[in-house]
Amino acid sequence: MKEFIKLFVLLKIMKKESKRDIELRHKARRHSIKEGMWATVQSSLGSRYISPFAIAINASNSLVALFGSVSGLIGPLTQLFSSRLMEKYSRKKIILKAVLFEALMWLPFIIIGFLFFKGILLDLLPLLLLFAFAIQLIAANIAAPPWFSWIGDIVDDSYRGRWFAKRNLLLGFVSIVLAIISSFFLDYFKNMNLVMFGFIILFGLALFGRFMSWKCFKKQYEPKLKLKKDDYFSFWDFLIKSPKTNFGKFAIFRFFLAFSTSVITPLIAVYLLRNLSFNYIIYMAITMAGSFFALTIIELWGKFADKFGNYKTIVISCIFIPLIPILWILNASPIYLILVPSIIGGIFWAGFHLSAGNFIYDNVGNVKRGIAVSYYNMLLGLGTFLGAGLGAILIKYINTTTIQPIIVIFIISAVLRLFTIIIGLPMMKEVRKVKKFKGTSSLKNLIIKEARPTLVEEVHQIMSMKEYLREK
């Protein structure tokens, strides 16, 4: 009888703790959305303007390309170190220190803008900007593996696709609003010959946004995670086993796709601002249009991935990715660039990035998730570094009279993407039990039964969520 009572009490305690854990995870997801909104302030008003800022302080085309190259190398190297920190410190503690330092690193950007306005150290400022950018990348990437592991523990895998889709929808909406406001703001200062003050104000707001993000992290619940030394495996071990595992094959595929994409990605700002001579309003309208179109379909991508699998989502997303660089160079009209490459790029890259992140969760357990994603990002970053480096070399040394060198680089990127997708995709498979995709009939059924009919309802959902967060 006593044993029965003890068992009953134990079950009661476990049920109570389980209920409490569910409530804490639910609140943590809410805090994560609020934190993401403030982080979007930093990315929309700060990170998005680093390349235009480099161009404004007279950085060369090859140096602008190096910003993408540096981010590809320094970020993943930092994450290798960060993933080991989780063996000694909690994920929350690591993130809090890294995010606070990242916020403070906007101060050097502000100082560089002020020095350029005063005409001080003009020749050195582009190099100083590159150095400050590299230091900020270190801080940002220290937080990446712990965050990826942490967020994976508070979102159940049964609705992970839908939840991330809704989170991305909200953050994308905020990003577009800020992009519109900031582009008009910056162009106003440019017309007054005070563009440096415009950048300084935007970077100051980016600092504030990341600081508020840090405050949200302080309030967010972190499930316990204990890592043992036996759970660690070296990057070399990962590389050796990669061709034999589904996750390893995917990491290799991402390396080559990042390489082929990064050949041109850092040079898009150069193409729009220097080659086509667009102002900041048109530049931001073109670069942000894809995000707007992605909002109209991101939740459908999430539902599709939950039902038919992340691998199938990746395959469908990759169909048009090789075509995107070609679309950029077919017409120089701002209307065309907004409506054609931005629509296709925004929609299909949104599906790819959403499913790529969730594909990692499907293939890696929570204990080894932090170290695995750091190695994955190492390959991803190495591909970005090499691709952007190749782009920097090509833009400097290609000499053609019949066609602009940057157009040649767009074509090279398209060809590399095509070969990567044709060779890489068949090597992977879906590991989660999902429904069989029956082509257009399955897609039509999903759209009719589960997709929202208008964007108005999505905006209404966003406003309702914002009201909830404000009450909290």
VEXLONU-951363 format. One line per 5 residues: number of its first residue (from 1); their letters; for each residue x, y, z of C-alpha. Coordinates in nm, 2 decimals. Example, Ala and Ser with C-alpha at 12.3 -4.5 7.8 and 13.67 -1.06 7.14 Angstrom:
residues 2
1> AS> 1.23/-0.45/0.78  1.37/-0.11/0.71
END
This chain:
residues 472
1> MKEFI> 0.00/0.00/0.00  0.28/0.24/0.09  0.46/0.17/-0.24  0.13/0.24/-0.42  0.09/0.58/-0.24
6> KLFVL> 0.46/0.67/-0.32  0.40/0.58/-0.69  0.08/0.79/-0.69  0.26/1.09/-0.54  0.55/1.05/-0.78
11> LKIMK> 0.31/1.04/-1.08  0.13/1.35/-0.94  0.46/1.54/-0.91  0.57/1.44/-1.26  0.24/1.55/-1.40
16> KESKR> 0.26/1.88/-1.22  0.62/1.93/-1.34  0.53/1.83/-1.69  0.24/2.08/-1.70  0.47/2.36/-1.56
21> DIELR> 0.73/2.27/-1.82  0.48/2.30/-2.10  0.37/2.64/-1.97  0.73/2.76/-1.95  0.81/2.65/-2.30
26> HKARR> 0.50/2.83/-2.43  0.61/3.15/-2.26  0.96/3.10/-2.39  0.82/3.08/-2.75  0.64/3.41/-2.69
31> HSIKE> 0.96/3.57/-2.56  1.15/3.43/-2.86  0.91/3.61/-3.09  0.94/3.94/-2.90  1.32/3.90/-2.90
36> GMWAT> 1.32/3.83/-3.27  1.13/4.15/-3.33  1.40/4.35/-3.16  1.67/4.16/-3.33  1.50/4.25/-3.66
41> VQSSL> 1.55/4.62/-3.57  1.92/4.55/-3.56  1.93/4.36/-3.89  1.70/4.59/-4.08  1.85/4.92/-3.97
46> GSRYI> 2.21/4.81/-3.92  2.33/4.48/-4.08  2.14/4.54/-4.40  2.32/4.88/-4.45  2.68/4.76/-4.39
51> SPFAI> 2.75/4.72/-4.77  2.59/5.05/-4.87  2.78/5.21/-4.58  3.11/5.06/-4.71  3.02/5.20/-5.06
56> AINAS> 2.94/5.54/-4.91  3.29/5.56/-4.75  3.45/5.48/-5.08  3.54/5.11/-5.03  3.65/4.94/-5.35
61> NSLVA> 3.43/4.68/-5.52  3.66/4.40/-5.42  3.67/4.51/-5.06  3.29/4.52/-5.05  3.29/4.16/-5.18
66> LFGSV> 3.53/4.07/-4.90  3.27/4.16/-4.64  3.08/3.85/-4.75  3.40/3.65/-4.76  3.50/3.75/-4.41
71> SGLIG> 3.15/3.67/-4.27  3.18/3.32/-4.42  3.51/3.25/-4.26  3.51/3.42/-3.92  3.15/3.32/-3.82
76> PLTQL> 3.19/2.94/-3.85  3.53/2.94/-3.68  3.38/3.13/-3.39  3.09/2.88/-3.37  3.34/2.59/-3.33
81> FSSRL> 3.46/2.76/-3.02  3.11/2.85/-2.91  2.98/2.49/-2.93  3.25/2.38/-2.68  3.14/2.65/-2.43
86> MEKYS> 2.81/2.47/-2.38  3.00/2.19/-2.20  3.09/2.44/-1.92  2.82/2.71/-1.93  2.45/2.73/-1.98
91> RKKII> 2.32/2.84/-2.32  2.15/3.14/-2.17  2.46/3.27/-2.01  2.66/3.24/-2.33  2.40/3.41/-2.54
96> LKAVL> 2.35/3.70/-2.29  2.72/3.79/-2.29  2.76/3.75/-2.67  2.45/3.96/-2.75  2.54/4.24/-2.52
101> FEALM> 2.89/4.26/-2.67  2.74/4.25/-3.02  2.51/4.54/-2.94  2.80/4.75/-2.81  3.00/4.68/-3.13
106> WLPFI> 2.78/4.92/-3.32  2.97/5.20/-3.15  3.28/5.16/-3.39  3.05/5.18/-3.69  2.91/5.51/-3.55
111> IIGFL> 3.26/5.64/-3.49  3.37/5.55/-3.85  3.08/5.74/-3.99  3.17/6.05/-3.78  3.54/6.03/-3.89
116> FFKGI> 3.44/6.01/-4.26  3.22/6.31/-4.22  3.51/6.50/-4.06  3.75/6.38/-4.33  3.98/6.20/-4.09
121> LLDLL> 4.17/5.88/-4.19  3.97/5.85/-4.51  4.20/5.59/-4.67  4.20/5.37/-4.36  3.83/5.38/-4.28
126> PLLLL> 3.72/5.10/-4.52  3.98/4.87/-4.36  3.87/4.98/-4.01  3.51/4.91/-4.11  3.61/4.56/-4.22
131> FAFAI> 3.79/4.50/-3.89  3.49/4.62/-3.68  3.26/4.41/-3.89  3.47/4.10/-3.82  3.47/4.16/-3.44
136> QLIAA> 3.10/4.20/-3.44  3.06/3.88/-3.64  3.26/3.70/-3.37  3.01/3.82/-3.10  2.71/3.73/-3.31
141> NIAAP> 2.83/3.38/-3.40  2.92/3.29/-3.04  2.55/3.31/-2.97  2.44/3.10/-3.28  2.49/2.74/-3.17
146> PWFSW> 2.35/2.79/-2.82  2.05/2.97/-2.97  1.99/2.70/-3.23  2.00/2.43/-2.95  1.79/2.64/-2.71
151> IGDIV> 1.51/2.72/-2.96  1.50/2.35/-3.07  1.42/2.25/-2.71  1.12/2.48/-2.67  0.95/2.40/-3.01
156> DDSYR> 0.80/2.06/-3.06  0.89/1.88/-3.38  0.52/1.81/-3.47  0.45/2.18/-3.54  0.81/2.31/-3.59
161> GRWFA> 0.76/2.41/-3.95  0.44/2.60/-3.88  0.58/2.78/-3.57  0.90/2.90/-3.75  0.69/3.00/-4.05
166> KRNLL> 0.47/3.22/-3.82  0.77/3.36/-3.64  0.94/3.44/-3.98  0.61/3.59/-4.10  0.59/3.83/-3.81
171> LGFVS> 0.96/3.92/-3.82  0.94/3.96/-4.20  0.65/4.21/-4.16  0.85/4.41/-3.91  1.16/4.40/-4.14
176> IVLAI> 0.96/4.53/-4.44  0.81/4.82/-4.25  1.15/4.92/-4.11  1.31/4.89/-4.45  1.06/5.12/-4.61
181> ISSFF> 1.10/5.38/-4.34  1.48/5.36/-4.33  1.53/5.39/-4.71  1.33/5.71/-4.72  1.51/5.83/-4.41
186> LDYFK> 1.85/5.76/-4.55  1.77/5.91/-4.89  1.64/6.23/-4.72  1.98/6.27/-4.55  2.16/6.19/-4.87
191> NMNLV> 1.97/6.47/-5.05  2.08/6.71/-4.78  2.45/6.59/-4.82  2.43/6.45/-4.47  2.42/6.08/-4.55
196> MFGFI> 2.68/5.99/-4.29  2.45/6.13/-4.02  2.17/5.91/-4.16  2.40/5.60/-4.12  2.50/5.71/-3.77
201> ILFGL> 2.14/5.73/-3.66  2.05/5.40/-3.81  2.34/5.23/-3.64  2.24/5.39/-3.31  1.89/5.24/-3.35
206> ALFGR> 2.05/4.90/-3.44  2.24/4.92/-3.11  1.92/4.99/-2.92  1.74/4.71/-3.09  2.00/4.45/-3.00
211> FMSWK> 2.01/4.58/-2.64  1.63/4.52/-2.61  1.68/4.18/-2.77  1.93/4.11/-2.49  1.67/4.21/-2.23
216> CFKKQ> 1.42/3.96/-2.38  1.68/3.68/-2.36  1.71/3.75/-1.98  1.34/3.67/-1.93  1.33/3.36/-2.16
221> YEPKL> 1.31/3.02/-2.00  1.59/2.77/-2.08  1.52/2.39/-2.05  1.81/2.21/-1.88  2.07/2.06/-2.10
226> KLKKD> 2.37/1.86/-1.97  2.65/1.79/-2.22  2.92/1.53/-2.15  3.26/1.51/-2.29  3.16/1.18/-2.46
231> DYFSF> 2.90/1.38/-2.66  3.18/1.58/-2.83  3.32/1.48/-3.17  3.58/1.67/-3.37  3.53/1.85/-3.69
236> WDFLI> 3.77/1.60/-3.86  3.55/1.31/-3.74  3.25/1.49/-3.88  3.41/1.54/-4.22  3.51/1.17/-4.24
241> KSPKT> 3.16/1.05/-4.15  2.98/1.31/-4.36  2.95/1.12/-4.69  2.79/0.83/-4.50  2.52/1.02/-4.30
246> NFGKF> 2.22/1.20/-4.43  2.30/1.51/-4.22  2.66/1.50/-4.34  2.55/1.48/-4.71  2.32/1.78/-4.65
251> AIFRF> 2.61/1.98/-4.49  2.83/1.91/-4.79  2.55/2.01/-5.03  2.51/2.34/-4.83  2.89/2.40/-4.87
256> FLAFS> 2.87/2.39/-5.25  2.54/2.58/-5.27  2.68/2.86/-5.04  2.99/2.87/-5.26  2.79/2.91/-5.58
261> TSVIT> 2.55/3.17/-5.43  2.82/3.38/-5.26  3.01/3.43/-5.58  2.76/3.71/-5.66  2.56/3.79/-5.34
266> PLIAV> 2.80/4.04/-5.19  2.82/4.22/-5.52  2.45/4.28/-5.56  2.48/4.61/-5.37  2.76/4.71/-5.60
271> YLLRN> 2.54/4.62/-5.90  2.24/4.82/-5.78  2.42/5.13/-5.64  2.71/5.16/-5.87  2.64/4.99/-6.20
276> LSFNY> 2.27/5.09/-6.21  2.31/5.41/-6.00  1.99/5.36/-5.80  1.92/5.57/-5.49  1.87/5.41/-5.15
281> IIYMA> 1.49/5.40/-5.18  1.50/5.20/-5.50  1.79/4.98/-5.37  1.59/4.89/-5.05  1.27/4.84/-5.25
286> ITMAG> 1.44/4.59/-5.47  1.63/4.40/-5.19  1.33/4.39/-4.96  1.06/4.31/-5.22  1.16/3.94/-5.20
291> SFFAL> 1.09/3.94/-4.82  0.74/4.09/-4.89  0.66/3.82/-5.14  0.80/3.55/-4.90  0.55/3.67/-4.64
296> TIIEL> 0.26/3.57/-4.86  0.37/3.21/-4.88  0.59/3.14/-4.57  0.31/2.98/-4.36  0.22/2.76/-4.66
301> WGKFA> 0.58/2.64/-4.68  0.57/2.56/-4.30  0.25/2.35/-4.34  0.39/2.18/-4.65  0.71/2.09/-4.47
306> DKFGN> 0.52/1.95/-4.16  0.30/1.74/-4.39  0.53/1.62/-4.67  0.87/1.67/-4.51  1.16/1.91/-4.52
311> YKTIV> 1.35/1.73/-4.78  1.06/1.75/-5.03  1.04/2.13/-4.95  1.41/2.17/-5.02  1.38/1.99/-5.35
316> ISCIF> 1.09/2.21/-5.47  1.26/2.52/-5.34  1.57/2.44/-5.54  1.40/2.43/-5.88  1.43/2.80/-5.95
321> IPLIP> 1.74/2.89/-5.74  1.98/2.85/-6.04  1.76/3.08/-6.25  1.76/3.37/-6.01  2.10/3.52/-6.11
326> ILWIL> 2.00/3.52/-6.47  1.68/3.70/-6.39  1.88/3.98/-6.23  2.06/4.07/-6.55  1.78/4.04/-6.81
331> NASPI> 1.64/4.39/-6.74  1.76/4.69/-6.55  1.42/4.84/-6.48  1.35/4.88/-6.11  0.99/4.76/-6.17
336> YLILV> 1.12/4.44/-6.33  1.38/4.38/-6.06  1.11/4.42/-5.79  0.85/4.20/-5.96  1.04/3.92/-6.13
341> PSIIG> 1.37/3.82/-5.96  1.24/3.94/-5.62  0.92/3.74/-5.64  1.09/3.42/-5.75  1.39/3.46/-5.52
346> GIFWA> 1.18/3.56/-5.22  0.93/3.28/-5.25  1.18/2.99/-5.32  1.46/3.11/-5.09  1.20/3.14/-4.81
351> GFHLS> 1.10/2.78/-4.85  1.46/2.66/-4.87  1.58/2.84/-4.56  1.28/2.74/-4.35  1.31/2.37/-4.44
356> AGNFI> 1.70/2.37/-4.43  1.70/2.47/-4.06  1.42/2.22/-3.97  1.60/1.95/-4.17  1.89/1.98/-3.92
361> YDNVG> 1.65/1.93/-3.63  1.51/1.62/-3.80  1.86/1.46/-3.84  2.04/1.56/-3.52  1.94/1.48/-3.16
366> NVKRG> 1.91/1.77/-2.90  2.23/1.66/-2.71  2.46/1.69/-3.02  2.26/1.96/-3.19  2.49/2.25/-3.08
371> IAVSY> 2.81/2.09/-3.20  2.66/1.95/-3.51  2.51/2.29/-3.62  2.85/2.46/-3.56  3.02/2.21/-3.80
376> YNMLL> 2.73/2.25/-4.05  2.78/2.63/-4.03  3.16/2.58/-4.06  3.10/2.42/-4.40  2.84/2.67/-4.49
381> GLGTF> 3.07/2.96/-4.39  3.37/2.81/-4.57  3.16/2.79/-4.89  3.05/3.15/-4.84  3.42/3.26/-4.78
386> LGAGL> 3.55/3.08/-5.09  3.26/3.19/-5.31  3.28/3.56/-5.20  3.66/3.54/-5.23  3.62/3.42/-5.59
391> GAILI> 3.37/3.70/-5.66  3.62/3.95/-5.53  3.89/3.82/-5.75  3.67/3.80/-6.06  3.53/4.16/-6.02
396> KYINT> 3.89/4.28/-6.00  4.05/4.09/-6.28  3.78/4.02/-6.54  3.82/4.26/-6.83  3.56/4.24/-7.10
401> TTIQP> 3.45/4.50/-7.35  3.12/4.34/-7.48  2.97/4.27/-7.14  3.02/4.41/-6.79  3.24/4.19/-6.57
406> IIVIF> 2.97/4.18/-6.30  2.72/4.03/-6.55  2.97/3.75/-6.62  2.98/3.68/-6.25  2.60/3.65/-6.23
411> IISAV> 2.62/3.39/-6.51  2.90/3.19/-6.34  2.69/3.18/-6.02  2.39/3.04/-6.20  2.59/2.76/-6.37
416> LRLFT> 2.75/2.66/-6.04  2.41/2.65/-5.86  2.27/2.43/-6.13  2.55/2.17/-6.11  2.53/2.18/-5.73
421> IIIGL> 2.16/2.11/-5.72  2.16/1.84/-5.99  2.44/1.64/-5.82  2.37/1.71/-5.45  1.99/1.67/-5.40
426> PMMKE> 1.96/1.30/-5.50  2.22/1.20/-5.24  1.98/1.30/-4.95  1.65/1.16/-4.82  1.37/1.23/-4.58
431> VRKVK> 1.41/1.07/-4.23  1.09/1.17/-4.07  0.76/0.99/-4.13  0.55/1.21/-4.36  0.27/1.18/-4.61
436> KFKGT> 0.35/1.09/-4.96  0.35/1.39/-5.20  0.13/1.33/-5.50  0.23/1.62/-5.71  -0.02/1.89/-5.80
441> SSLKN> -0.32/1.71/-5.64  -0.15/1.72/-5.29  -0.05/2.08/-5.34  -0.40/2.18/-5.45  -0.55/2.01/-5.15
446> LIIKE> -0.30/2.18/-4.91  -0.38/2.52/-5.06  -0.76/2.48/-5.06  -0.79/2.32/-4.71  -0.51/2.48/-4.51
451> ARPTL> -0.37/2.79/-4.68  -0.51/3.13/-4.58  -0.70/3.30/-4.86  -0.56/3.65/-4.82  -0.27/3.84/-4.68
456> VEEVH> -0.52/4.05/-4.49  -0.58/3.77/-4.24  -0.20/3.73/-4.19  -0.16/4.10/-4.11  -0.46/4.07/-3.87
461> QIMSM> -0.29/3.78/-3.70  0.03/3.98/-3.67  -0.14/4.28/-3.52  -0.32/4.05/-3.27  0.01/3.89/-3.17
466> KEYLR> 0.16/4.24/-3.12  -0.13/4.33/-2.89  -0.07/4.01/-2.69  0.30/4.09/-2.66  0.22/4.45/-2.55
471> EK> -0.01/4.32/-2.28  0.26/4.09/-2.15
END
